[in-house]
Amino acid sequence: MKDAFGTPRSLLILGGTSEIGLATARRLIARRARTVWLAGRPSPALDTAADGLRALGADVRTVAFDALDPGSHLEVLGKVFAEGAIDMVLLAFGVLGDQAHDEADPLAAVRVAQTNYTGAVSAGLVCAGAMQTQGHGSLVVLSSVAGERARRADFIYGSSKAGLDAFAQGLGDAMCGTGVRIMVVRPGLVRPRTAAARPETPLATTPEAVATAIELGLRRHSETVWVPGALRVVMAAVRHLPRPLFRRLPV
């Protein structure tokens, strides 16, 4: 059950080692979230992430989850929901890929698409259906500003995020009136902690800033969240640039 301010008490993070996912979990634990499921491939990193959240006082459980194995999603995630209601699911898994390498290796490009889009469609539908059955819940989908318009520099990754974004918006419409809310989060470039000392990139953000925006978006019942907020205006202009001009931008 959520508290009086709408803060989730139970969380499922799909992509259990995601920096954004863990930053969000830490923030919500500080706001009285008590049960956290971390779903990801079994690894020392997943165990370390779970231990870190347990140290904050949460009941943390891990579950083996592979985005590239959609045939297992119904069974694996169904077991999580069978343990008790989940107030919020954060779909935080994804891969950036290597544009130059993936262009030369179509199978590698397909792996990016299958992880970021196909795996997300499968997991998203399973979780939305489970939350609909329980009568409430929020599915937070990490999209990307890269999905707003395909760039030469990362169009394989960007196209997968564009598909995910469109899917999440449509799923939100399908869930309207069911008690399940879908919130799409579109961050700009997210600088990991290890990059903190590097020169600042305009309109870049951090996992902690995205986590803050997610919490605020949940409280406001937002359908779309941009991080930082100024990207909403920037991308509104970028979307309408003529293609010959867009190709000449240093992006």
Secondary structure as GFF3:
##gff-version 3
##sequence-region A 1 251
A	DSSP	beta_strand	10	14	.	.	.	ID=ss1
A	DSSP	alpha_helix	19	30	.	.	.	ID=ss2
A	DSSP	beta_strand	35	40	.	.	.	ID=ss3
A	DSSP	alpha_helix	44	54	.	.	.	ID=ss4
A	DSSP	beta_strand	59	64	.	.	.	ID=ss5
A	DSSP	three_ten_helix	70	72	.	.	.	ID=ss6
A	DSSP	alpha_helix	73	82	.	.	.	ID=ss7
A	DSSP	beta_strand	88	91	.	.	.	ID=ss8
A	DSSP	alpha_helix	99	104	.	.	.	ID=ss9
A	DSSP	alpha_helix	106	113	.	.	.	ID=ss10
A	DSSP	pi_helix	114	118	.	.	.	ID=ss11
A	DSSP	alpha_helix	119	134	.	.	.	ID=ss12
A	DSSP	beta_strand	137	142	.	.	.	ID=ss13
A	DSSP	three_ten_helix	145	147	.	.	.	ID=ss14
A	DSSP	alpha_helix	155	175	.	.	.	ID=ss15
A	DSSP	beta_strand	180	187	.	.	.	ID=ss16
A	DSSP	three_ten_helix	193	195	.	.	.	ID=ss17
A	DSSP	alpha_helix	207	220	.	.	.	ID=ss18
A	DSSP	beta_strand	224	227	.	.	.	ID=ss19
A	DSSP	alpha_helix	231	239	.	.	.	ID=ss20
A	DSSP	alpha_helix	243	247	.	.	.	ID=ss21
###
